């Protein structure tokens, strides 16, 4: 158990809909990261928040957005969903995001878009 | 453009033998490297890491070697155990803009045969 929690574990929805994925970081961690893992692919970095502020953006679509709240939990919002958005979405957290800062991953949310 | 490559999608070894997983990277700005292990239906779990100022780091049965001139790293597992069967991801850390990001390889499925 990494100490990172994600809800829900599974989500099934239809094209065009909007969903929200939630992540609670490990106690004491200030940085939260979101990744997408599509079928047979590696983890693609989406976005990072540090202490409530956006710090880095990766390959995140404009239809996707995220935020980190004062209690440090984070939400990833996916809108106008398409079939290709079906994937595993992982959240990770780390202390601060420094060089030797290890990211610890949650169990993931499996999103299926029908 | 894959900056971190794991060219072997799968590897099978006998229990008790050595497992060697390889990873190549192209970006010379990466200065910290990590290996994660992932079981089905779970998030990636941190295994071992190495800074670019070192060429070897050992932790129990796991050793990571870094060859900076070749931009190559490898993970050695000795002796391999059936419980080591999982997908192994190589990740490279570097500063992009004002933040540090992890770039993952596509993973290698290790199967340890009893």
Contacts between the chains, C-beta under 8 A, distances in Angstrom:
chain1	res1	chain2	res2	distance
A	2	B	43	6.5
A	2	B	45	7.0
A	4	B	43	7.3
A	6	B	43	8.0
A	33	B	102	7.6
A	35	B	104	7.9
A	40	B	106	7.7
A	41	B	106	6.1
A	42	B	4	7.8
A	42	B	89	6.5
A	42	B	104	4.3
A	42	B	105	5.6
A	42	B	106	4.1
A	42	B	107	5.8
A	43	B	44	7.2
A	43	B	89	6.9
A	43	B	104	4.4
A	44	B	104	7.8
A	45	B	101	5.7
A	45	B	102	6.4
A	45	B	103	7.1
A	45	B	104	7.8
A	48	B	99	6.1
A	48	B	101	7.3
A	50	B	99	7.7
A	55	B	98	7.2
A	55	B	99	4.5
A	56	B	96	6.5
A	56	B	97	6.5
A	56	B	98	7.5
A	56	B	99	3.6
A	56	B	100	7.7
A	56	B	101	5.7
A	58	B	101	6.6
A	90	B	43	5.5
A	90	B	44	7.2
A	92	B	43	7.8
A	97	B	99	6.4
A	97	B	100	5.4
A	98	B	100	6.9
A	99	B	31	6.5
A	99	B	32	5.4
A	99	B	51	7.7
A	99	B	93	6.9
A	99	B	100	6.6
A	100	B	32	6.1
A	100	B	49	7.2
A	100	B	51	6.7
A	101	B	100	7.3
A	102	B	34	7.0
A	102	B	46	5.1
A	102	B	49	6.8
A	103	B	46	7.4
A	103	B	102	6.2
A	104	B	46	6.5
A	105	B	36	7.6
A	105	B	43	3.5
A	105	B	44	4.7
A	105	B	45	7.2
A	106	B	43	5.2
A	107	B	41	7.5
A	107	B	42	5.7
A	107	B	43	4.9
A	108	B	42	7.7
A	108	B	43	5.3
